[in-house]
């Protein structure tokens, strides 16, 4: 059970999420919940890693992330990976 302040913050995040995602061109692909482990998995698409990172730096997200344990993994498809490898040569 979350305390009232945490629930208030969650409502603020939910209310501003769509606007922030639009601002940075970030798209939420899907959300999955692992109830026994109390974990939420969210998949996003973003035009760049920087755009995604900037979206998370919005004040309401900073507050939310500060109250939770987070692990962010940025991945790319095979074609993007090949382009990256070519740039590193």
FIMIDREN-766969 format. One record per atom (N, C-alpha, C): residue number from 1; x, y, z; atom name; residue in one letter. Coordinates in steps of 0.1 Angstrom, whole numbers. Layout:
<recs>
- k	x	y	z	a	r
- NUM	X	Y	Z	CA	A .
...
</recs>
This chain:
<recs>
- k	x	y	z	a	r
- 1	9	-12	0	N	X .
- 1	0	0	0	CA	X .
- 1	9	12	0	C	X .
- 2	6	22	-8	N	X .
- 2	13	34	-9	CA	X .
- 2	7	45	-1	C	X .
- 3	15	54	5	N	X .
- 3	10	65	13	CA	X .
- 3	3	75	4	C	X .
- 4	-5	84	11	N	X .
- 4	-13	94	3	CA	X .
- 4	-4	103	-6	C	X .
- 5	8	107	-1	N	X .
- 5	16	115	-9	CA	X .
- 5	21	108	-22	C	X .
- 6	24	95	-20	N	X .
- 6	29	88	-32	CA	X .
- 6	17	87	-42	C	X .
- 7	5	85	-38	N	X .
- 7	-6	83	-47	CA	X .
- 7	-9	97	-53	C	X .
- 8	-7	108	-46	N	X .
- 8	-9	121	-52	CA	X .
- 8	1	123	-63	C	X .
- 9	14	119	-61	N	X .
- 9	24	120	-71	CA	X .
- 9	21	111	-83	C	X .
- 10	16	99	-80	N	X .
- 10	13	90	-91	CA	X .
- 10	2	97	-100	C	X .
- 11	-8	103	-94	N	X .
- 11	-18	110	-102	CA	X .
- 11	-12	121	-110	C	X .
- 12	-3	129	-105	N	X .
- 12	4	140	-112	CA	X .
- 12	12	134	-124	C	X .
- 13	19	123	-122	N	X .
- 13	26	117	-133	CA	X .
- 13	17	112	-144	C	X .
- 14	6	106	-140	N	X .
- 14	-4	101	-150	CA	X .
- 14	-10	113	-158	C	X .
- 15	-13	124	-151	N	X .
- 15	-19	135	-157	CA	X .
- 15	-10	142	-167	C	X .
- 16	3	142	-165	N	X .
- 16	13	149	-173	CA	X .
- 16	20	140	-183	C	X .
- 17	19	127	-181	N	X .
- 17	27	118	-190	CA	X .
- 17	25	120	-204	C	X .
- 18	13	121	-209	N	X .
- 18	10	122	-224	CA	X .
- 18	16	135	-229	C	X .
- 19	15	145	-222	N	X .
- 19	20	158	-227	CA	X .
- 19	35	158	-228	C	X .
- 20	42	152	-218	N	X .
- 20	56	151	-218	CA	X .
- 20	61	142	-229	C	X .
- 21	54	131	-231	N	X .
- 21	58	121	-241	CA	X .
- 21	57	128	-255	C	X .
- 22	46	136	-257	N	X .
- 22	45	143	-270	CA	X .
- 22	56	153	-272	C	X .
- 23	59	160	-261	N	X .
- 23	69	171	-262	CA	X .
- 23	82	165	-267	C	X .
- 24	86	153	-263	N	X .
- 24	99	147	-266	CA	X .
- 24	98	137	-277	C	X .
- 25	86	134	-282	N	X .
- 25	85	124	-293	CA	X .
- 25	86	110	-288	C	X .
- 26	83	108	-275	N	X .
- 26	85	95	-269	CA	X .
- 26	71	88	-269	C	X .
- 27	71	75	-273	N	X .
- 27	59	67	-274	CA	X .
- 27	60	55	-264	C	X .
- 28	50	54	-256	N	X .
- 28	49	42	-247	CA	X .
- 28	43	31	-255	C	X .
- 29	51	20	-257	N	X .
- 29	46	9	-265	CA	X .
- 29	38	-1	-257	C	X .
- 30	41	-3	-244	N	X .
- 30	33	-12	-236	CA	X .
- 30	38	-12	-221	C	X .
- 31	29	-17	-213	N	X .
- 31	32	-17	-198	CA	X .
- 31	28	-31	-193	C	X .
- 32	37	-38	-186	N	X .
- 32	35	-51	-180	CA	X .
- 32	38	-50	-165	C	X .
- 33	30	-57	-157	N	X .
- 33	32	-56	-142	CA	X .
- 33	35	-70	-137	C	X .
- 34	45	-71	-129	N	X .
- 34	48	-84	-122	CA	X .
- 34	44	-81	-107	C	X .
- 35	31	-85	-104	N	X .
- 35	26	-82	-91	CA	X .
- 35	34	-88	-79	C	X .
- 36	37	-101	-80	N	X .
- 36	44	-107	-69	CA	X .
- 36	57	-100	-65	C	X .
- 37	65	-96	-76	N	X .
- 37	77	-89	-73	CA	X .
- 37	76	-73	-72	C	X .
- 38	63	-68	-74	N	X .
- 38	61	-54	-73	CA	X .
- 38	69	-46	-83	C	X .
- 39	69	-51	-95	N	X .
- 39	77	-45	-106	CA	X .
- 39	68	-41	-118	C	X .
- 40	72	-30	-124	N	X .
- 40	65	-26	-136	CA	X .
- 40	75	-25	-147	C	X .
- 41	72	-31	-159	N	X .
- 41	81	-30	-170	CA	X .
- 41	73	-22	-181	C	X .
- 42	80	-11	-186	N	X .
- 42	75	-2	-196	CA	X .
- 42	84	-2	-207	C	X .
- 43	79	-4	-219	N	X .
- 43	87	-3	-232	CA	X .
- 43	83	10	-239	C	X .
- 44	93	18	-242	N	X .
- 44	92	31	-249	CA	X .
- 44	99	30	-262	C	X .
- 45	94	38	-272	N	X .
- 45	102	42	-284	CA	X .
- 45	105	56	-283	C	X .
- 46	116	60	-287	N	X .
- 46	120	75	-287	CA	X .
- 46	129	77	-300	C	X .
- 47	128	90	-305	N	X .
- 47	136	93	-316	CA	X .
- 47	151	92	-314	C	X .
- 48	155	95	-301	N	X .
- 48	169	94	-297	CA	X .
- 48	170	91	-283	C	X .
- 49	181	86	-278	N	X .
- 49	183	83	-264	CA	X .
- 49	182	96	-256	C	X .
- 50	188	107	-262	N	X .
- 50	187	120	-255	CA	X .
- 50	173	125	-253	C	X .
- 51	164	123	-263	N	X .
- 51	150	126	-261	CA	X .
- 51	144	119	-250	C	X .
- 52	146	106	-249	N	X .
- 52	141	98	-238	CA	X .
- 52	146	103	-225	C	X .
- 53	159	105	-224	N	X .
- 53	165	110	-211	CA	X .
- 53	160	123	-207	C	X .
- 54	158	132	-217	N	X .
- 54	152	145	-214	CA	X .
- 54	138	144	-209	C	X .
- 55	130	135	-214	N	X .
- 55	116	133	-209	CA	X .
- 55	116	129	-195	C	X .
- 56	126	121	-191	N	X .
- 56	127	116	-177	CA	X .
- 56	132	127	-167	C	X .
- 57	138	138	-173	N	X .
- 57	143	149	-165	CA	X .
- 57	132	159	-162	C	X .
- 58	120	158	-167	N	X .
- 58	109	167	-163	CA	X .
- 58	107	165	-148	C	X .
- 59	104	177	-141	N	X .
- 59	103	176	-127	CA	X .
- 59	94	166	-121	C	X .
- 60	82	163	-127	N	X .
- 60	73	153	-121	CA	X .
- 60	79	139	-122	C	X .
- 61	86	136	-133	N	X .
- 61	93	123	-134	CA	X .
- 61	105	122	-125	C	X .
- 62	112	133	-123	N	X .
- 62	123	133	-113	CA	X .
- 62	118	129	-99	C	X .
- 63	107	135	-95	N	X .
- 63	101	132	-82	CA	X .
- 63	97	117	-82	C	X .
- 64	91	112	-92	N	X .
- 64	86	98	-92	CA	X .
- 64	98	89	-92	C	X .
- 65	108	91	-100	N	X .
- 65	119	82	-101	CA	X .
- 65	127	82	-88	C	X .
- 66	127	93	-81	N	X .
- 66	134	94	-68	CA	X .
- 66	127	86	-57	C	X .
- 67	115	82	-59	N	X .
- 67	108	73	-49	CA	X .
- 67	108	59	-52	C	X .
- 68	114	55	-64	N	X .
- 68	114	41	-68	CA	X .
- 68	127	37	-73	C	X .
- 69	129	24	-73	N	X .
- 69	141	18	-78	CA	X .
- 69	139	16	-93	C	X .
- 70	148	21	-101	N	X .
- 70	146	21	-116	CA	X .
- 70	158	15	-123	C	X .
- 71	156	8	-133	N	X .
- 71	167	3	-142	CA	X .
- 71	162	6	-156	C	X .
- 72	170	14	-163	N	X .
- 72	167	17	-177	CA	X .
- 72	177	11	-186	C	X .
- 73	172	4	-196	N	X .
- 73	181	-3	-206	CA	X .
- 73	177	2	-219	C	X .
- 74	186	8	-226	N	X .
- 74	184	13	-239	CA	X .
- 74	189	3	-249	C	X .
- 75	180	-1	-258	N	X .
- 75	183	-11	-268	CA	X .
- 75	180	-6	-282	C	X .
- 76	186	-12	-292	N	X .
- 76	183	-8	-306	CA	X .
- 76	181	-21	-314	C	X .
- 77	175	-19	-326	N	X .
- 77	173	-31	-335	CA	X .
- 77	186	-34	-342	C	X .
- 78	186	-45	-349	N	X .
- 78	198	-50	-355	CA	X .
- 78	204	-40	-365	C	X .
- 79	195	-33	-373	N	X .
- 79	200	-24	-383	CA	X .
- 79	206	-12	-376	C	X .
- 80	200	-7	-366	N	X .
- 80	206	4	-358	CA	X .
- 80	220	0	-352	C	X .
- 81	220	-12	-347	N	X .
- 81	233	-17	-341	CA	X .
- 81	244	-18	-352	C	X .
- 82	240	-22	-364	N	X .
- 82	250	-23	-375	CA	X .
- 82	255	-9	-378	C	X .
- 83	246	1	-379	N	X .
- 83	250	14	-382	CA	X .
- 83	260	20	-372	C	X .
- 84	257	17	-359	N	X .
- 84	265	21	-348	CA	X .
- 84	279	15	-349	C	X .
- 85	280	2	-352	N	X .
- 85	293	-5	-354	CA	X .
- 85	301	1	-365	C	X .
- 86	294	5	-376	N	X .
- 86	301	11	-387	CA	X .
- 86	307	25	-383	C	X .
- 87	300	32	-375	N	X .
- 87	305	45	-371	CA	X .
- 87	317	44	-362	C	X .
- 88	318	33	-355	N	X .
- 88	329	31	-345	CA	X .
- 88	342	26	-352	C	X .
- 89	341	22	-365	N	X .
- 89	353	18	-372	CA	X .
- 89	363	29	-375	C	X .
</recs>
